[in-house]
């Protein structure tokens, strides 16, 4: 049982890291969109691109399934919801 709790905690930590990366990428994109920070800022652009390289393989299947909504990309919020649902289901299975 202790092994399952440890595995759940690892999955919960990785989920938290993914959610943080999604939020950081969103904030940086807002900074670029509203010209608070110039897209020529190499540091922020590298951070944005690096996070994109990590998240794109996860978000790409969600983007293929979802309908095209124009300029707004809802796939990150769908991923956050799916991760939260996964954690709820896993905790219900473990602690039942």
N, C-alpha and C positions, 0 to 999 in steps of 0.2 A: 504494500500500500504506500509506503514511503517513496518508492520509486515512481509511482504514478503521480504523487503530489509534486515531486521534483520535476517530472516531465511537464506537468501542467504549469508550474511556475516558469519554466524555460519558455514554453509556448506563450505564456502571458507576457513575459519580458520582451520576446521578439515581436509580438503584436504591438506592444507599446512603442518599440523603436520604429516600426513601420508607420504607425500613426504620427509620431513626431516628425519623421521624414516627410510625410505628406503635408503636414502643417507648415514645415519650414519651406518646402517647395512652393506652397500656395502663397505664403507671405512674401517670398522673394519675387514671385511672378506679379503680385500686386505692386510691389515697389517699382518694378520695371514698368508696369502698365500705367501707373500714375506719375511717372517721371520723377519719383522721389529719389531714385538712384538710376544713374545712366546704365543702359545695357553694355556700355563699353567698360564698366567696372569689371576688371578681369577676375578678381577674387570671387565676387558674388556670381559671376557667370560660370566660373568653374564649379562652385558649390552647386549651383542650379543644375548644371549639366551632369555632375556626378550623381546627384540624387535622382535625376531623370534616368540615368543608366541603371540604377538599382531598381527603380519603381516601374519602368516601362515594361519589362517582361511580365510583371504581375498585373499591370493595368491593361495591357494589350488585349487579352482575352475578354475582359469586361467591356472594353471599347468596341470590340467586334459584335458583341451581343446587343449592346444598347443602341437605341435609335440615335441618329445624328441630330443633335440639338443646336447646331450652329456653333457660336463662339464659346459657349459654356460647356465645359467638360465635367460631367457628373460622375465619371468613373472613380475618382478618389473617394468621394463620399459613399459610393456603393461598396468600395473595398473596405472602408472603415466599418460600415454596417455589417458586412459579411464577417469581418474579423471579430466583431463584438458578438454576433450570433454564434460563431464557432466557439468562443470562450464560454458563453452561457450554456451551450449544449455540452461541452466537455466538463464543465463544473457540475452540471446536473447528473451526468453519467458517473463522475467520480464520487460525488458526495451523496449519492442516492443509496 
